[in-house]
């Protein structure tokens, strides 16, 4: 299982879009532990959107679709949409997926 996710930094008022094979909670923990240099300035991050996919290519395709929109308004609508599988409680998904690299 793969995910396309969006994290938000309230300290920088920025969104970051990515994909992962980790659970969303594991991946945001990595961002908050400074394992991704590009997101260090925005610590702390919180997951505001995630959508699961069966394949890595599907997750990447959706990530690139979001990035091509170049629209904060689009991201905000996506966060509020039915496509958001983590709208209810962003940090409670510890899905039983095997750990893999991101």
Secondary structure, 3 states (H helix, E strand, C coil): CEEEEEEEECCCCEEEEEEECCCHHHHHHHHHCCCCHHHHHHCCEEEEEEEEECCHHHHHHHHHHHHHHCCHHHHHHHHHCCCCCCCCCCCCCCCCCCCCCC
